[in-house]
Amino acid sequence: MGKEAERWWSKGTVAVVTGANKGLGFGIVRQLAKEGITVVLTARDATRGNVALESLKSQGLHNVNFHPLDVASQESILALAEWLHKTYGGIDILINNAGIANPDNDVTLETVKPALDTNYFGVKNVTKALIPLLRDDTPGGARVIVVASIMGQLKHLVNKDYVKTLSDREHITEDFVDSFVNHYLKDVVDGSEKEGGCPNWTDWVNSPFGRALESYSVSKVAVIAYVSALHNTLVAQPGSGKKINVFSCCPGFVATDINNNMGTKTVEEGADTPVWLALHSPEE
């Protein structure tokens, strides 16, 4: 994990990790649990989530609990928030890891919308629901971490007007990010009726994976921008008595199901960056 952090946390420190029954999320939970933090592992599928929980317990990690979470369902998000409040009173760390990709090159609203609903709207809705639970007294401030991707870099956007606006990180708003995502979805709908499909949005369409990466790339551009928008909102609301640090990070090309295990990094290596952000002071 690089430089060792000054140990500010304890068993009473609570971290929530989304999309954590396997892959990178599971690795993040395991590393945090090994540090003695109480970790809430969430997953859409309760059976798989409980299997993951039992696996961690078999490794001697009994400071992990499970709660189901479908990040694309507001009802599920609110149920988690209510359970966290009743169970712990508050949380210290939120790591938004849940993410999916378009499984093929068939770019229609039906194939790309799940990626946007999970990777962008899901992250935003989970974060907004859990921010009230972030504790006021977390040493160094509570942490919200979004697992993003190098595929969300602005250099991959074809639309240079968006590149210019999104480059101005200090003035990005949530409404603008929403409009960016909705513009993409509208173009998918309009373009699906034209020969050749909708206009390309990212240069990832020229990769060996073709247009299958387009919606994933757009979703990661959006979620990185949302982190900036969230930061701007928090800065604009001083005096709330709560310090919240927000980060996005790329874990690298990690071998997981989302890339058919073609990644060059192990899960443990990929988990290192979000865990470092969770445990280190923002000043380090």
C-alpha positions as CSV (number, residue, x, y, z in Angstrom):
1,M,0.0,0.0,0.0
2,G,3.0,2.3,-0.2
3,K,3.8,4.7,2.6
4,E,2.2,3.5,5.8
5,A,-0.7,5.6,7.1
6,E,-0.8,6.9,10.6
7,R,-3.4,4.7,12.2
8,W,-6.4,6.9,12.9
9,W,-9.0,4.2,12.5
10,S,-10.4,1.5,14.8
11,K,-12.9,-1.3,14.8
12,G,-15.6,1.4,15.3
13,T,-14.6,2.9,11.9
14,V,-17.2,1.8,9.4
15,A,-16.6,1.5,5.6
16,V,-19.1,0.7,3.0
17,V,-18.0,-0.9,-0.3
18,T,-20.4,-1.3,-3.3
19,G,-20.3,-4.2,-5.8
20,A,-18.1,-6.2,-3.5
21,N,-19.0,-9.8,-3.7
22,K,-16.2,-10.5,-6.2
23,G,-13.3,-9.0,-8.1
24,L,-11.9,-5.6,-7.1
25,G,-14.7,-4.8,-4.6
26,F,-14.0,-8.0,-2.8
27,G,-10.3,-7.2,-2.7
28,I,-11.0,-3.8,-1.3
29,V,-13.2,-5.2,1.5
30,R,-10.5,-7.8,2.4
31,Q,-7.8,-5.2,2.7
32,L,-9.9,-2.9,4.8
33,A,-11.0,-5.7,7.0
34,K,-7.4,-6.8,7.5
35,E,-6.7,-3.3,8.9
36,G,-9.3,-3.9,11.6
37,I,-12.0,-1.7,10.1
38,T,-15.7,-2.7,10.3
39,V,-16.6,-3.2,6.6
40,V,-20.1,-3.5,5.0
41,L,-19.9,-5.6,1.9
42,T,-22.7,-4.9,-0.5
43,A,-23.8,-6.7,-3.6
44,R,-27.0,-6.9,-5.7
45,D,-27.3,-10.7,-5.4
46,A,-27.8,-11.7,-1.8
47,T,-26.7,-15.3,-2.3
48,R,-23.4,-14.2,-3.9
49,G,-23.0,-11.6,-1.2
50,N,-23.4,-14.0,1.6
51,V,-21.0,-16.5,-0.1
52,A,-18.4,-13.7,-0.2
53,L,-19.0,-12.9,3.4
54,E,-18.5,-16.5,4.5
55,S,-15.3,-16.7,2.4
56,L,-13.9,-13.7,4.4
57,K,-15.0,-15.2,7.7
58,S,-13.2,-18.4,6.8
59,Q,-10.0,-16.2,6.4
60,G,-10.5,-15.0,10.0
61,L,-12.1,-11.7,9.0
62,H,-15.2,-11.5,11.3
63,N,-15.4,-7.7,11.1
64,V,-17.3,-7.8,7.8
65,N,-21.1,-7.6,7.4
66,F,-23.3,-8.0,4.3
67,H,-26.3,-6.0,3.1
68,P,-27.9,-6.3,-0.3
69,L,-27.6,-3.3,-2.6
70,D,-28.8,-2.7,-6.2
71,V,-27.3,0.7,-7.0
72,A,-29.8,1.1,-9.9
73,S,-32.7,0.9,-7.4
74,Q,-33.6,3.9,-5.3
75,E,-35.6,1.6,-3.0
76,S,-32.6,-0.6,-2.4
77,I,-30.3,2.4,-1.8
78,L,-32.7,3.8,0.8
79,A,-33.1,0.4,2.5
80,L,-29.3,0.3,2.9
81,A,-29.1,3.8,4.3
82,E,-31.8,3.0,6.8
83,W,-30.1,-0.2,7.9
84,L,-26.7,1.6,8.2
85,H,-28.3,4.3,10.4
86,K,-30.0,1.8,12.7
87,T,-27.0,-0.6,12.9
88,Y,-24.0,1.8,13.2
89,G,-25.4,5.3,13.6
90,G,-23.1,6.6,10.8
91,I,-20.2,5.6,8.5
92,D,-16.7,7.0,7.9
93,I,-15.8,5.7,4.4
94,L,-17.8,5.1,1.3
95,I,-16.2,3.3,-1.7
96,N,-18.3,3.3,-4.8
97,N,-16.9,0.3,-6.8
98,A,-20.0,-1.2,-8.5
99,G,-19.7,-1.1,-12.2
100,I,-20.7,-2.9,-15.4
101,A,-19.9,-2.7,-19.1
102,N,-21.9,-3.1,-22.3
103,P,-21.4,-6.8,-23.2
104,D,-21.2,-6.3,-27.0
105,N,-21.1,-3.9,-29.9
106,D,-24.8,-3.6,-30.1
107,V,-25.3,0.1,-29.2
108,T,-29.0,0.7,-28.3
109,L,-30.7,2.3,-25.4
110,E,-31.4,-1.1,-24.0
111,T,-27.7,-2.2,-24.0
112,V,-26.1,1.1,-22.9
113,K,-28.5,2.4,-20.3
114,P,-27.6,-0.2,-17.7
115,A,-24.0,0.9,-17.7
116,L,-25.0,4.6,-17.2
117,D,-27.6,3.7,-14.6
118,T,-25.0,1.7,-12.6
119,N,-21.7,3.5,-13.3
120,Y,-23.0,7.1,-13.1
121,F,-26.6,7.5,-11.7
122,G,-26.0,4.6,-9.3
123,V,-22.8,6.2,-7.9
124,K,-24.5,9.5,-7.6
125,N,-27.7,8.2,-5.9
126,V,-25.8,6.0,-3.4
127,T,-23.5,8.9,-2.5
128,K,-26.3,11.4,-2.0
129,A,-28.2,8.9,0.2
130,L,-25.2,8.1,2.4
131,I,-23.7,11.5,2.7
132,P,-26.0,12.3,5.7
133,L,-24.6,9.3,7.4
134,L,-20.9,10.3,7.1
135,R,-19.7,11.2,10.6
136,D,-18.7,14.7,11.7
137,D,-15.8,13.4,13.8
138,T,-13.9,11.1,11.4
139,P,-10.2,12.0,11.8
140,G,-9.1,14.0,8.8
141,G,-12.7,14.0,7.5
142,A,-15.0,11.3,6.1
143,R,-14.0,9.8,2.7
144,V,-16.0,9.2,-0.4
145,I,-14.1,7.3,-3.1
146,V,-15.2,6.5,-6.6
147,V,-13.4,3.7,-8.5
148,A,-13.2,5.2,-12.0
149,S,-11.0,4.3,-15.0
150,I,-8.4,5.6,-17.3
151,M,-11.1,5.2,-19.9
152,G,-12.8,8.3,-18.4
153,Q,-10.0,10.6,-19.4
154,L,-11.2,13.7,-21.3
155,K,-8.7,13.0,-24.1
156,H,-11.0,10.1,-25.2
157,L,-14.0,12.3,-25.8
158,V,-14.7,13.2,-29.4
159,N,-16.9,16.2,-28.6
160,K,-14.4,19.0,-27.9
161,D,-17.0,21.3,-26.6
162,Y,-17.6,18.9,-23.7
163,V,-13.9,18.5,-23.3
164,K,-13.5,22.3,-22.8
165,T,-16.4,22.5,-20.3
166,L,-15.4,19.4,-18.3
167,S,-11.8,20.6,-18.1
168,D,-13.0,23.5,-15.9
169,R,-13.3,21.3,-12.8
170,E,-13.9,24.2,-10.4
171,H,-17.2,25.1,-12.2
172,I,-18.7,21.6,-13.0
173,T,-22.2,21.1,-11.7
174,E,-24.3,18.0,-11.2
175,D,-26.9,19.4,-13.5
176,F,-24.3,19.7,-16.3
177,V,-23.1,16.2,-15.8
178,D,-26.6,14.9,-16.0
179,S,-27.1,16.8,-19.2
180,F,-23.9,15.3,-20.7
181,V,-25.2,11.8,-19.9
182,N,-28.7,12.5,-21.1
183,H,-27.3,13.9,-24.4
184,Y,-25.4,10.7,-24.9
185,L,-28.5,8.6,-24.3
186,K,-30.5,10.8,-26.6
187,D,-27.9,10.3,-29.4
188,V,-28.0,6.6,-28.9
189,V,-31.8,6.7,-29.4
190,D,-31.7,9.0,-32.4
191,G,-28.7,7.2,-33.9
192,S,-30.1,3.7,-33.5
193,E,-32.6,4.6,-36.2
194,K,-29.9,5.6,-38.7
195,E,-27.7,3.5,-40.9
196,G,-24.3,3.1,-39.2
197,G,-25.6,3.8,-35.7
198,C,-25.4,6.9,-33.6
199,P,-22.4,9.4,-33.7
200,N,-19.2,8.2,-32.0
201,W,-18.6,9.8,-28.6
202,T,-15.2,8.4,-27.6
203,D,-12.2,7.2,-29.5
204,W,-12.5,3.9,-27.7
205,V,-14.7,2.8,-30.5
206,N,-11.6,2.4,-32.6
207,S,-10.1,0.0,-30.1
208,P,-10.1,-3.8,-30.6
209,F,-13.2,-3.9,-28.5
210,G,-15.1,-1.6,-30.8
211,R,-18.3,0.2,-29.6
212,A,-18.7,-2.1,-26.7
213,L,-16.5,0.3,-24.7
214,E,-18.3,3.5,-25.7
215,S,-21.0,3.6,-23.0
216,Y,-18.5,2.5,-20.3
217,S,-16.1,5.3,-21.3
218,V,-18.9,7.9,-21.3
219,S,-20.0,6.7,-17.9
220,K,-16.5,7.0,-16.4
221,V,-16.1,10.5,-17.9
222,A,-19.4,11.4,-16.2
223,V,-18.6,9.9,-12.8
224,I,-15.2,11.6,-12.6
225,A,-16.9,14.9,-13.4
226,Y,-19.5,14.1,-10.7
227,V,-16.7,13.9,-8.2
228,S,-15.7,17.4,-9.1
229,A,-19.3,18.6,-9.0
230,L,-19.7,17.0,-5.5
231,H,-16.5,18.6,-4.3
232,N,-17.7,22.0,-5.6
233,T,-21.0,21.6,-3.8
234,L,-19.4,20.7,-0.5
235,V,-17.0,23.6,-0.7
236,A,-19.9,25.9,-1.4
237,Q,-21.6,24.8,1.7
238,P,-19.2,25.7,4.5
239,G,-20.3,25.6,8.1
240,S,-22.1,22.3,7.9
241,G,-19.8,21.0,10.7
242,K,-18.8,18.1,8.5
243,K,-15.6,17.6,6.5
244,I,-15.9,15.2,3.6
245,N,-13.1,14.4,1.2
246,V,-14.1,13.1,-2.2
247,F,-11.8,11.3,-4.6
248,S,-11.9,9.3,-7.9
249,C,-9.2,6.9,-8.8
250,C,-8.1,4.4,-11.5
251,P,-7.1,1.0,-10.0
252,G,-5.3,0.1,-13.2
253,F,-6.1,-2.7,-15.6
254,V,-7.2,-5.3,-13.1
255,A,-8.0,-8.9,-14.1
256,T,-11.7,-9.2,-13.3
257,D,-14.9,-10.4,-14.9
258,I,-15.5,-7.0,-16.5
259,N,-12.6,-7.5,-18.8
260,N,-12.8,-11.3,-19.0
261,N,-9.8,-11.5,-16.7
262,M,-7.4,-10.0,-19.3
263,G,-6.1,-7.4,-16.9
264,T,-2.4,-7.2,-16.1
265,K,-2.9,-6.4,-12.4
266,T,-4.1,-8.7,-9.6
267,V,-7.1,-7.8,-7.5
268,E,-4.9,-7.1,-4.6
269,E,-2.8,-4.7,-6.6
270,G,-5.8,-2.9,-7.9
271,A,-7.4,-2.6,-4.5
272,D,-4.2,-0.9,-3.2
273,T,-5.1,2.6,-4.6
274,P,-8.7,3.0,-3.2
275,V,-7.6,1.5,0.1
276,W,-4.7,4.0,0.3
277,L,-7.2,6.8,-0.3
278,A,-9.5,5.5,2.4
279,L,-6.8,5.2,5.0
280,H,-4.4,8.1,4.4
281,S,-5.0,11.7,5.3
282,P,-5.8,13.9,2.3
283,E,-2.7,16.0,3.2
284,E,-0.4,13.1,2.7
